[in-house]
Amino acid sequence: MTTSPDHVDSREDLAAFVRSLRRRHTEDGSSWENAALPSFLEALAAWIDDADGWYSNTARELPAGGDWTFFARALQAATVYE
């Protein structure tokens, strides 16, 4: 089970990580700053906008070749996928 974003190296790892987030939300979502979907999505967009700062502050390099289209398609698909 992948519970750290630093250990996501494949599509399967990403799916496992998302499932671990869902489990953690089910167990203790009330402790999340953004427990409701609207605030979660707004925080996600804000973090994406500011990601270069986070990477710089943590002495990491922003991945230039990230597959942003895959992530966007996954988010969109989740609105209708059963």
N, C-alpha and C positions, 0 to 999 in steps of 0.2 A: 504494500500500500504506500503510495507516494503522498507524503504529507508536507513536503517542503518544495517550494517553487525552484529551489536550487538543484533539485534532483529530477527535473522534468527534461528528459532527453529524447522522448518519442511521443507519438500521438497517443499511444496506450498510457504512458506516464501522465500525459495531460488529462486524459479521461479519468484516471485514478485520482489525480489531484483534485479535479472538480468534484468528484464523488466524496472525497474526504472533506472538502469545504461544506458540502451539503450535510454530511453527517455531523460535522461540528456545529453547523447552524441548528440542526434539529436538537442536538444535545444542549446547546447553550447560546442560541442565537440572540437572546436578550442582552448578552454582554457585548455584542458587536456594535460598533459605532453606526453602521449602516445595515441594520437587520432587515429593513423593508426593501423590496425590489427597486422602487424609484430612487431612493437615496443610494442604494448599492450601485445602480447603473450610473448615477451622476458622479459618485466617487470614482468609479472605474474610468469614466471619461476624463475627469480632472487629473487622475493619476497618469493616464496615458499622455495627456497634454504636458504634464510636468515630469515625465519619466527621465528626461535627460538630467534634471537636477538630482533626482534620487540616485541615479547611476553615478553621477559625479560625487555626491556626498558619501557614497558607500565605496568609492574607489573601484568602481566597476565600469566596464565599457558597454554603452548602449549597443545592442546587437543591430548592426546595419542591415543585415539580411533577414530580419525576422519576417515570417510569412503573415503579414498583417491581413491579407485577404482571407486566408484560412480562418483566422480568429474571427473576423467580421462575419464570414459565412456561417461559422458555428453559432455565433450569437443570434444571427437572424434565423437560422434553422430551428433553434430552440423555441422560437415563438410558435411553431406549428408542428414540430416533430413529436410523435407520441412514444 
